Amino acid sequence: MKKVTYVIIILIILICALSYKIKFNNNDFNTISLLQDKKLKDCKTELATFEQNFIYERENENLELDGNLPLIDIEGNTVLVKNIIKANSLVLRFSELNCGECINAEINALVNNKNKIKKNVILIAYYQDRRNLFVFFKDFQNKGLTNIQMYLLPNEALLIPLDKLNIPYYFCINSNLIMNNFFIPQKDKSTLSKVYLDYTLKSFLK
């Protein structure tokens, strides 16, 4: 996963560099200077956000998910995590209490990669009204996400540190229920999600 992390860091730096390099028709030096300072500040903020997210992600690496954690499947049956995760899988964890735009951004990212999703992509979601699980599952299928599994998390949490941030996140999990390759997406940086999904779908789920 270090490889994809380095790629994302380089990508952020390139995005910042391209944003910083602006062509101006206005010769007002002060205006140019102010705009360049703003771009530089924005880049520093983006890098700081990525750095903080990286720290949060590392706190959860190699934790073991509780195999007896109950989930509810699309038919309304209660199942245990240990009975549904039997191979390398990619999980998107989100809650209806998260930022709606953030959730939509990641669903769109998955839709854009739907031709690469063959199996073992799992959505674990929390909805206050359990009926919404079926509604949103059908909606995602209509968008082309036909090779996904979706489960409701009754107690709203996977009981890992990252849950406290109240944001959507991805992680990989193996048959021993060891979690790694955590990724906190940014709704306005879809390219980062694309890099993460490309790498994970090709390498971890191959």
Accessible surface in RSA format (square Angstrom, percent):
REM  Atomic radii and reference values for relative SASA: ProtOr
REM  Chains: A
REM  Algorithm: Lee & Richards
REM  Probe-radius: 1.40
REM  Slices: 20
REM RES _ NUM      All-atoms   Total-Side   Main-Chain    Non-polar    All polar
REM                ABS   REL    ABS   REL    ABS   REL    ABS   REL    ABS   REL
RES MET A   1    60.90  31.5  28.06  18.6  32.83  78.2  28.03  23.8  32.87  43.5
RES LYS A   2   149.04  72.7 145.62  89.3   3.42   8.1  90.72  81.7  58.32  62.1
RES LYS A   3   141.95  69.3 135.48  83.1   6.47  15.4  83.24  74.9  58.72  62.5
RES VAL A   4     2.32   1.5   1.02   0.9   1.30   3.1   2.32   2.0   0.00   0.0
RES THR A   5    20.45  14.5  19.23  19.5   1.22   2.9   8.43  11.3  12.02  18.2
RES TYR A   6   129.70  60.6 128.94  73.4   0.76   2.0  93.59  70.3  36.10  44.5
RES VAL A   7    62.47  41.1  60.58  54.8   1.89   4.6  61.52  53.5   0.95   2.6
RES ILE A   8     3.42   1.9   3.42   2.5   0.00   0.0   3.42   2.5   0.00   0.0
RES ILE A   9    59.43  33.8  59.39  44.2   0.03   0.1  59.43  42.8   0.00   0.0
RES ILE A  10   100.72  57.3 100.53  74.9   0.18   0.4 100.72  72.5   0.00   0.0
RES LEU A  11    36.69  20.4  35.74  25.6   0.95   2.4  36.52  25.6   0.17   0.5
RES ILE A  12     3.59   2.0   3.22   2.4   0.37   0.9   3.59   2.6   0.00   0.0
RES ILE A  13    87.68  49.9  86.77  64.6   0.90   2.2  87.11  62.7   0.56   1.5
RES LEU A  14    94.87  52.8  94.87  67.9   0.00   0.0  94.87  66.6   0.00   0.0
RES ILE A  15    47.68  27.1  45.84  34.2   1.83   4.4  47.24  34.0   0.43   1.2
RES CYS A  16     9.99   7.6   8.72   9.7   1.27   3.0   9.86  25.0   0.12   0.1
RES ALA A  17    53.17  48.9  40.71  62.8  12.47  28.4  49.07  69.1   4.10  10.9
RES LEU A  18   134.42  74.9 121.65  87.0  12.78  32.1 122.15  85.8  12.27  33.0
RES SER A  19    42.98  36.3  31.12  41.5  11.86  27.3  18.53  39.5  24.45  34.3
RES TYR A  20    87.64  40.9  86.66  49.3   0.98   2.6  56.26  42.3  31.38  38.7
RES LYS A  21   167.09  81.5 146.74  90.0  20.34  48.4  94.81  85.3  72.27  77.0
RES ILE A  22    62.05  35.3  42.34  31.5  19.71  47.5  45.67  32.9  16.38  44.5
RES LYS A  23   196.59  95.9 167.89 103.0  28.70  68.3 115.96 104.4  80.63  85.9
RES PHE A  24    57.06  28.5  23.98  14.9  33.08  86.1  26.64  16.2  30.42  87.1
RES ASN A  25   158.63 109.4 127.58 123.3  31.05  74.8  39.03  93.9 119.61 115.6
RES ASN A  26    83.37  57.5  72.94  70.5  10.44  25.1  29.45  70.9  53.92  52.1
RES ASN A  27   141.84  97.8 116.17 112.3  25.67  61.8  34.70  83.5 107.15 103.6
RES ASP A  28    66.38  46.5  55.10  54.8  11.28  26.7  21.19  49.9  45.19  45.1
RES PHE A  29   153.01  76.5 148.74  92.1   4.27  11.1 149.44  90.6   3.56  10.2
RES ASN A  30   104.68  72.2 102.55  99.1   2.12   5.1  21.29  51.2  83.38  80.6
RES THR A  31    51.20  36.4  49.50  50.2   1.70   4.1  33.33  44.8  17.88  27.0
RES ILE A  32    35.40  20.1  35.40  26.4   0.00   0.0  35.40  25.5   0.00   0.0
RES SER A  33    35.78  30.2  34.13  45.5   1.65   3.8   8.94  19.0  26.84  37.6
RES LEU A  34   125.68  70.0 120.17  86.0   5.51  13.9 120.45  84.6   5.23  14.1
RES LEU A  35    74.36  41.4  73.54  52.6   0.83   2.1  73.95  51.9   0.41   1.1
RES GLN A  36    56.65  31.7  56.47  41.3   0.18   0.4   2.22   4.7  54.43  41.3
RES ASP A  37    82.99  58.1  77.68  77.3   5.31  12.5  25.79  60.7  57.20  57.0
RES LYS A  38   120.46  58.8 115.84  71.1   4.63  11.0  89.83  80.9  30.63  32.6
RES LYS A  39    70.00  34.1  69.87  42.9   0.13   0.3  23.48  21.1  46.51  49.5
RES LEU A  40    79.90  44.5  79.89  57.2   0.01   0.0  79.90  56.1   0.00   0.0
RES LYS A  41   145.74  71.1 143.01  87.7   2.73   6.5  87.40  78.7  58.34  62.1
RES ASP A  42    51.64  36.2  49.94  49.7   1.71   4.0  18.62  43.8  33.02  32.9
RES CYS A  43    12.25   9.3  12.19  13.6   0.06   0.1   6.21  15.7   6.04   6.5
RES LYS A  44   129.72  63.3 123.24  75.6   6.48  15.4  75.54  68.0  54.18  57.7
RES THR A  45    78.42  55.8  73.71  74.7   4.71  11.2  60.57  81.4  17.85  27.0
RES GLU A  46    41.88  24.0  40.25  30.4   1.63   3.9  17.65  34.1  24.23  19.8
RES LEU A  47    65.14  36.3  61.54  44.0   3.60   9.0  61.86  43.4   3.28   8.8
RES ALA A  48    56.34  51.8  48.37  74.6   7.97  18.1  51.33  72.3   5.01  13.3
RES THR A  49    55.43  39.4  49.23  49.9   6.20  14.8  35.63  47.9  19.81  29.9
RES PHE A  50    17.34   8.7  17.34  10.7   0.00   0.0  17.34  10.5   0.00   0.0
RES GLU A  51   109.99  63.1 107.00  81.0   2.99   7.1  33.97  65.7  76.02  62.1
RES GLN A  52    75.82  42.4  74.77  54.6   1.05   2.5  29.55  62.9  46.26  35.1
RES ASN A  53    17.25  11.9  17.25  16.7   0.00   0.0   0.99   2.4  16.27  15.7
RES PHE A  54    74.42  37.2  74.12  45.9   0.30   0.8  74.14  44.9   0.28   0.8
RES ILE A  55    81.71  46.5  79.65  59.3   2.06   5.0  81.33  58.6   0.38   1.0
RES TYR A  56    55.86  26.1  55.85  31.8   0.01   0.0  22.85  17.2  33.01  40.7
RES GLU A  57    14.00   8.0  14.00  10.6   0.00   0.0   2.63   5.1  11.37   9.3
RES ARG A  58   132.79  55.8 119.55  60.9  13.25  31.5  28.61  39.1 104.18  63.1
RES GLU A  59    88.10  50.6  63.27  47.9  24.82  59.1  38.57  74.6  49.52  40.4
RES ASN A  60     0.50   0.3   0.50   0.5   0.00   0.0   0.00   0.0   0.50   0.5
RES GLU A  61    31.97  18.4  18.54  14.0  13.43  32.0   5.82  11.3  26.14  21.3
RES ASN A  62   102.69  70.8  85.04  82.2  17.65  42.5  23.89  57.5  78.81  76.2
RES LEU A  63    62.30  34.7  60.73  43.4   1.56   3.9  62.30  43.8   0.00   0.0
RES GLU A  64   119.88  68.8  93.14  70.5  26.75  63.7  21.41  41.4  98.47  80.4
RES LEU A  65     2.08   1.2   0.88   0.6   1.20   3.0   1.64   1.2   0.44   1.2
RES ASP A  66    69.74  48.8  57.85  57.6  11.89  28.1  28.03  66.0  41.71  41.6
RES GLY A  67    13.69  16.9   0.00   N/A  13.69  16.9   6.36  17.4   7.33  16.4
RES ASN A  68    88.04  60.7  78.30  75.7   9.74  23.4  22.19  53.4  65.85  63.6
RES LEU A  69     5.13   2.9   4.46   3.2   0.68   1.7   5.13   3.6   0.00   0.0
RES PRO A  70    52.26  38.1  51.74  47.2   0.52   1.9  51.74  42.7   0.52   3.2
RES LEU A  71     0.01   0.0   0.01   0.0   0.00   0.0   0.01   0.0   0.00   0.0
RES ILE A  72    10.60   6.0  10.60   7.9   0.00   0.0  10.60   7.6   0.00   0.0
RES ASP A  73    25.70  18.0  25.28  25.2   0.42   1.0   9.99  23.5  15.72  15.7
RES ILE A  74    44.68  25.4  31.40  23.4  13.28  32.0  31.40  22.6  13.28  36.0
RES GLU A  75   137.63  79.0 105.99  80.2  31.64  75.3  38.62  74.7  99.01  80.8
RES GLY A  76    52.94  65.3   0.00   N/A  52.94  65.3  26.32  72.2  26.62  59.6
RES ASN A  77    81.65  56.3  76.91  74.3   4.74  11.4  20.38  49.1  61.27  59.2
RES THR A  78    93.66  66.6  64.49  65.4  29.18  69.5  39.70  53.3  53.97  81.6
RES VAL A  79    35.21  23.2  30.00  27.2   5.21  12.6  35.21  30.6   0.00   0.0
RES LEU A  80    53.03  29.5  52.78  37.8   0.25   0.6  52.78  37.1   0.25   0.7
RES VAL A  81     0.00   0.0   0.00   0.0   0.00   0.0   0.00   0.0   0.00   0.0
RES LYS A  82    91.75  44.8  86.49  53.1   5.25  12.5  46.46  41.8  45.29  48.2
RES ASN A  83    86.99  60.0  67.76  65.5  19.23  46.3  18.96  45.6  68.03  65.8
RES ILE A  84    32.35  18.4  13.16   9.8  19.18  46.2  17.77  12.8  14.57  39.5
RES ILE A  85     2.18   1.2   0.23   0.2   1.95   4.7   0.36   0.3   1.82   4.9
RES LYS A  86   140.95  68.8 119.23  73.2  21.72  51.7  82.74  74.5  58.20  62.0
RES ALA A  87    47.08  43.3  41.02  63.3   6.06  13.8  45.28  63.8   1.80   4.8
RES ASN A  88    60.34  41.6  56.44  54.5   3.90   9.4   8.86  21.3  51.49  49.8
RES SER A  89     3.69   3.1   3.69   4.9   0.00   0.0   0.00   0.0   3.69   5.2
RES LEU A  90     0.69   0.4   0.69   0.5   0.00   0.0   0.69   0.5   0.00   0.0
RES VAL A  91     0.00   0.0   0.00   0.0   0.00   0.0   0.00   0.0   0.00   0.0
RES LEU A  92     1.56   0.9   1.52   1.1   0.04   0.1   1.52   1.1   0.04   0.1
RES ARG A  93    11.44   4.8  11.44   5.8   0.00   0.0   2.36   3.2   9.08   5.5
RES PHE A  94     3.08   1.5   2.50   1.6   0.58   1.5   3.08   1.9   0.00   0.0
RES SER A  95     4.94   4.2   4.94   6.6   0.00   0.0   4.92  10.5   0.02   0.0
RES GLU A  96    60.76  34.9  35.34  26.7  25.42  60.5  19.40  37.5  41.36  33.8
RES LEU A  97    84.11  46.8  61.61  44.1  22.50  56.6  65.89  46.3  18.21  49.0
RES ASN A  98    12.63   8.7   3.85   3.7   8.78  21.2   0.86   2.1  11.77  11.4
RES CYS A  99    53.09  40.2  35.51  39.6  17.58  41.3  37.38  94.7  15.71  16.9
RES GLY A 100    43.92  54.2   0.00   N/A  43.92  54.2  32.40  88.9  11.52  25.8
RES GLU A 101   113.41  65.1 107.25  81.1   6.16  14.7  43.79  84.7  69.62  56.8
RES CYS A 102    27.13  20.5  26.57  29.6   0.56   1.3   5.74  14.5  21.39  23.1
RES ILE A 103    20.91  11.9  20.20  15.0   0.71   1.7  20.91  15.1   0.00   0.0
RES ASN A 104    86.43  59.6  85.32  82.5   1.11   2.7  19.32  46.5  67.11  64.9
RES ALA A 105    23.84  21.9  13.19  20.3  10.66  24.2  18.97  26.7   4.87  12.9
RES GLU A 106     3.44   2.0   3.44   2.6   0.00   0.0   0.43   0.8   3.01   2.5
RES ILE A 107     2.37   1.3   2.37   1.8   0.00   0.0   2.37   1.7   0.00   0.0
RES ASN A 108    76.38  52.7  75.95  73.4   0.42   1.0  17.86  43.0  58.52  56.6
RES ALA A 109     9.57   8.8   4.24   6.5   5.33  12.1   9.24  13.0   0.33   0.9
RES LEU A 110     0.08   0.0   0.08   0.1   0.00   0.0   0.08   0.1   0.00   0.0
RES VAL A 111    28.48  18.7  26.47  24.0   2.00   4.8  26.47  23.0   2.00   5.4
RES ASN A 112   125.07  86.3  88.40  85.4  36.67  88.3  26.43  63.6  98.65  95.3
RES ASN A 113     6.44   4.4   5.31   5.1   1.14   2.7   1.14   2.7   5.31   5.1
RES LYS A 114    82.85  40.4  73.30  45.0   9.55  22.7  35.26  31.7  47.59  50.7
RES ASN A 115   122.10  84.2 108.93 105.3  13.17  31.7  35.62  85.7  86.48  83.6
RES LYS A 116    85.47  41.7  71.78  44.0  13.69  32.6  60.96  54.9  24.51  26.1
RES ILE A 117     3.10   1.8   2.45   1.8   0.64   1.6   2.74   2.0   0.36   1.0
RES LYS A 118   150.48  73.4 130.90  80.3  19.57  46.6  89.52  80.6  60.95  64.9
RES LYS A 119   127.62  62.3 122.04  74.9   5.58  13.3  68.73  61.9  58.89  62.7
RES ASN A 120    33.14  22.9  29.70  28.7   3.44   8.3   0.03   0.1  33.11  32.0
RES VAL A 121     1.20   0.8   1.02   0.9   0.19   0.4   1.02   0.9   0.19   0.5
RES ILE A 122     0.67   0.4   0.67   0.5   0.00   0.0   0.67   0.5   0.00   0.0
RES LEU A 123     0.00   0.0   0.00   0.0   0.00   0.0   0.00   0.0   0.00   0.0
RES ILE A 124     0.21   0.1   0.21   0.2   0.00   0.0   0.21   0.2   0.00   0.0
RES ALA A 125     0.00   0.0   0.00   0.0   0.00   0.0   0.00   0.0   0.00   0.0
RES TYR A 126    30.75  14.4  30.75  17.5   0.00   0.0   5.72   4.3  25.03  30.9
RES TYR A 127     9.68   4.5   5.80   3.3   3.88  10.1   4.50   3.4   5.17   6.4
RES GLN A 128   129.59  72.5  99.07  72.4  30.52  72.7  26.95  57.4 102.65  77.9
RES ASP A 129    52.59  36.8  47.00  46.8   5.60  13.2  26.06  61.3  26.54  26.5
RES ARG A 130   146.80  61.6 138.00  70.3   8.81  21.0  48.26  66.0  98.55  59.7
RES ARG A 131   183.75  77.2 176.25  89.8   7.50  17.9  83.52 114.1 100.23  60.7
RES ASN A 132    40.57  28.0  40.57  39.2   0.00   0.0   0.11   0.3  40.46  39.1
RES LEU A 133     6.27   3.5   6.27   4.5   0.00   0.0   6.27   4.4   0.00   0.0
RES PHE A 134   105.49  52.8 105.08  65.1   0.41   1.1 105.08  63.7   0.41   1.2
RES VAL A 135    87.11  57.3  81.70  74.0   5.42  13.1  84.78  73.7   2.33   6.3
RES PHE A 136    76.42  38.2  76.42  47.3   0.00   0.0  76.42  46.3   0.00   0.0
RES PHE A 137    23.27  11.6  23.27  14.4   0.00   0.0  23.27  14.1   0.00   0.0
RES LYS A 138    90.09  44.0  90.09  55.3   0.01   0.0  44.89  40.4  45.21  48.2
RES ASP A 139    53.27  37.3  50.88  50.6   2.38   5.6  15.22  35.8  38.05  37.9
RES PHE A 140     7.92   4.0   7.92   4.9   0.00   0.0   7.92   4.8   0.00   0.0
RES GLN A 141    51.93  29.0  45.14  33.0   6.79  16.2   8.33  17.7  43.60  33.1
RES ASN A 142   129.28  89.2  91.19  88.1  38.10  91.7  28.05  67.5 101.23  97.8
RES LYS A 143    83.08  40.5  70.49  43.2  12.60  30.0  53.06  47.8  30.03  32.0
RES GLY A 144    22.98  28.3   0.00   N/A  22.98  28.3  15.12  41.5   7.86  17.6
RES LEU A 145     2.19   1.2   0.39   0.3   1.81   4.5   2.19   1.5   0.00   0.0
RES THR A 146    85.96  61.1  68.21  69.2  17.75  42.3  49.04  65.9  36.92  55.8
RES ASN A 147    71.57  49.4  57.70  55.8  13.87  33.4  11.11  26.7  60.46  58.4
RES ILE A 148    11.81   6.7   0.05   0.0  11.76  28.4   0.63   0.5  11.18  30.3
RES GLN A 149    60.82  34.0  56.49  41.3   4.33  10.3  33.70  71.7  27.12  20.6
RES MET A 150     5.34   2.8   0.00   0.0   5.34  12.7   0.00   0.0   5.34   7.1
RES TYR A 151    20.88   9.8  20.88  11.9   0.00   0.0   3.37   2.5  17.52  21.6
RES LEU A 152     1.83   1.0   1.83   1.3   0.00   0.0   1.83   1.3   0.00   0.0
RES LEU A 153     0.00   0.0   0.00   0.0   0.00   0.0   0.00   0.0   0.00   0.0
RES PRO A 154    46.64  34.0  23.08  21.0  23.56  85.7  27.00  22.3  19.64 122.1
RES ASN A 155    78.26  54.0  52.63  50.9  25.63  61.7  43.76 105.3  34.50  33.3
RES GLU A 156    71.37  41.0  67.54  51.1   3.83   9.1  15.46  29.9  55.91  45.6
RES ALA A 157    24.54  22.6  24.54  37.9   0.00   0.0  24.54  34.6   0.00   0.0
RES LEU A 158     2.25   1.3   0.00   0.0   2.25   5.6   0.00   0.0   2.25   6.0
RES LEU A 159   123.71  68.9  89.72  64.2  33.98  85.4  99.14  69.6  24.56  66.1
RES ILE A 160    15.96   9.1   6.41   4.8   9.56  23.0  10.06   7.2   5.91  16.0
RES PRO A 161    56.08  40.9  44.69  40.7  11.39  41.4  55.34  45.7   0.73   4.6
RES LEU A 162     2.28   1.3   0.53   0.4   1.75   4.4   2.08   1.5   0.20   0.6
RES ASP A 163    32.90  23.0  15.24  15.2  17.66  41.8  16.95  39.9  15.95  15.9
RES LYS A 164   146.80  71.6 107.29  65.8  39.51  94.1  75.20  67.7  71.60  76.3
RES LEU A 165    47.53  26.5  29.34  21.0  18.19  45.7  32.70  23.0  14.83  39.9
RES ASN A 166    82.19  56.7  70.85  68.5  11.33  27.3  28.90  69.5  53.29  51.5
RES ILE A 167    54.34  30.9  48.22  35.9   6.12  14.8  48.31  34.8   6.03  16.4
RES PRO A 168     4.88   3.6   4.40   4.0   0.48   1.7   4.40   3.6   0.48   3.0
RES TYR A 169     2.31   1.1   2.31   1.3   0.00   0.0   2.31   1.7   0.00   0.0
RES TYR A 170     0.34   0.2   0.34   0.2   0.00   0.0   0.34   0.3   0.00   0.0
RES PHE A 171     0.22   0.1   0.22   0.1   0.00   0.0   0.22   0.1   0.00   0.0
RES CYS A 172     0.00   0.0   0.00   0.0   0.00   0.0   0.00   0.0   0.00   0.0
RES ILE A 173     0.13   0.1   0.00   0.0   0.13   0.3   0.13   0.1   0.00   0.0
RES ASN A 174    39.49  27.2  39.29  38.0   0.20   0.5  10.96  26.4  28.52  27.6
RES SER A 175    64.42  54.4  45.80  61.1  18.63  42.9  18.40  39.2  46.03  64.5
RES ASN A 176   105.68  72.9  94.57  91.4  11.11  26.8  20.10  48.4  85.58  82.7
RES LEU A 177    14.44   8.0  14.44  10.3   0.00   0.0  14.44  10.1   0.00   0.0
RES ILE A 178    48.83  27.8  48.75  36.3   0.08   0.2  48.75  35.1   0.08   0.2
RES MET A 179     0.00   0.0   0.00   0.0   0.00   0.0   0.00   0.0   0.00   0.0
RES ASN A 180    33.80  23.3  33.80  32.7   0.00   0.0   5.48  13.2  28.32  27.4
RES ASN A 181    19.89  13.7  19.41  18.8   0.48   1.2   0.48   1.2  19.41  18.8
RES PHE A 182     6.52   3.3   0.00   0.0   6.52  17.0   0.00   0.0   6.52  18.6
RES PHE A 183     7.17   3.6   7.17   4.4   0.00   0.0   7.17   4.3   0.00   0.0
RES ILE A 184     8.71   5.0   5.65   4.2   3.06   7.4   5.65   4.1   3.06   8.3
RES PRO A 185    18.06  13.2   3.68   3.4  14.38  52.3   3.82   3.2  14.24  88.5
RES GLN A 186    27.74  15.5  22.51  16.5   5.23  12.4  14.86  31.6  12.88   9.8
RES LYS A 187   103.14  50.3  83.03  50.9  20.11  47.9  48.89  44.0  54.25  57.8
RES ASP A 188   104.01  72.9  73.70  73.4  30.32  71.7  42.08  99.0  61.94  61.8
RES LYS A 189    30.95  15.1  27.32  16.8   3.64   8.7  15.57  14.0  15.38  16.4
RES SER A 190    76.64  64.8  67.93  90.7   8.71  20.1  39.04  83.1  37.61  52.7
RES THR A 191    60.05  42.7  57.14  57.9   2.90   6.9  27.47  36.9  32.57  49.2
RES LEU A 192     1.62   0.9   1.62   1.2   0.00   0.0   1.62   1.1   0.00   0.0
RES SER A 193     0.55   0.5   0.55   0.7   0.00   0.0   0.47   1.0   0.08   0.1
RES LYS A 194   109.00  53.2 108.61  66.6   0.39   0.9  79.56  71.6  29.44  31.4
RES VAL A 195    29.10  19.2  26.62  24.1   2.48   6.0  28.41  24.7   0.69   1.9
RES TYR A 196     0.00   0.0   0.00   0.0   0.00   0.0   0.00   0.0   0.00   0.0
RES LEU A 197     0.00   0.0   0.00   0.0   0.00   0.0   0.00   0.0   0.00   0.0
RES ASP A 198    23.00  16.1  23.00  22.9   0.00   0.0  10.88  25.6  12.12  12.1
RES TYR A 199    56.97  26.6  51.30  29.2   5.67  14.7  32.94  24.8  24.03  29.6
RES THR A 200     1.00   0.7   0.31   0.3   0.70   1.7   0.70   0.9   0.31   0.5
RES LEU A 201    15.17   8.4   3.51   2.5  11.66  29.3   3.95   2.8  11.22  30.2
RES LYS A 202   134.48  65.6 119.28  73.2  15.21  36.2  76.00  68.4  58.48  62.3
RES SER A 203    46.87  39.6  35.06  46.8  11.82  27.2  18.61  39.6  28.27  39.6
RES PHE A 204    39.43  19.7  30.82  19.1   8.61  22.4  35.61  21.6   3.81  10.9
RES LEU A 205    23.78  13.2   6.50   4.7  17.28  43.4  10.39   7.3  13.40  36.0
RES LYS A 206   198.68  96.9 134.14  82.3  64.54 153.7 111.02  99.9  87.66  93.4
END  Absolute sums over single chains surface
CHAIN  1 A    11344.6       9736.4       1608.1       6228.4       5116.2
END  Absolute sums over all chains
TOTAL         11344.6       9736.4       1608.1       6228.4       5116.2
